[in-house]
Amino acid sequence: MDSSNIFNNLSNAESLKAIFLDRDGVINHDPGDYTRNIDEFTILPTVLESLRILKERGFVFVVITNQGGIAKGIYGHEKVSEIHNYLKGVCEDNGTPILDIYYSPHHEITGKSLSRKPGSMMIERACARYNINPSKSYMVGDKQRDLDCASVVGVPGVLINPNDPLIDYLDKMI
């Protein structure tokens, strides 16, 4: 075996496999417009159990979410931070910590951004920062743009119906 193959094997052995999760409609109930504050943030019933099962399969968790309501002036960064801190705490208590949360505050009505899904920048940053192996990871989303942002990087996607039980899709993430 030449040295480049040894390096590749070592690199792959040290890389993480992740479940990238869209937020609204996958983790929490999507009311159909925006989740504006912590009072409107309700974690869907099977999410925590699903995360425990996926953790047992060796996955870490990264949230990838568009928060265009910021660009539209509907809510601010502080409301998003409050929701994300709450989510991190719940997941930590569940034994399934969130490795990181990436969100794009942009919306196409105020200008284009590479970070906004279907742009791949949030996934690329997470993969680079945490040495995540895209081919061993999955993106779970309730819109095609969620999967599109991941496919560019080589992350397979799992499309679910908004607010569906996450546990019904675990057989797609092995």
Stockholm file with secondary structure:
# STOCKHOLM 1.0

chainA/1-174         MDSSNIFNNLSNAESLKAIFLDRDGVINHDPGDYTRNIDEFTILPTVLESLRILKERGFVFVVITNQGGIAKGIYGHEKVSEIHNYLKGVCEDNGTPILDIYYSPHHEITGKSLSRKPGSMMIERACARYNINPSKSYMVGDKQRDLDCASVVGVPGVLINPNDPLIDYLDKMI
#=GR chainA/1-174 SS CCHHHHHHHHHHHHCBEEEEECSBTTTBCCCSSCCCSGGGCCBCTTHHHHHHHHHHTTEEEEEEEECTTTTTTSSCHHHHHHHHHHHHHHHHHTTCCEEEEEEECCCTTTCCCSSSTTSCHHHHHHHHHHTBCGGGCEEEESSHHHHHHHHTTTCCEEECCTTCCGGGGGGGCC
#=GC SS_cons         CCHHHHHHHHHHHHCBEEEEECSBTTTBCCCSSCCCSGGGCCBCTTHHHHHHHHHHTTEEEEEEEECTTTTTTSSCHHHHHHHHHHHHHHHHHTTCCEEEEEEECCCTTTCCCSSSTTSCHHHHHHHHHHTBCGGGCEEEESSHHHHHHHHTTTCCEEECCTTCCGGGGGGGCC
//
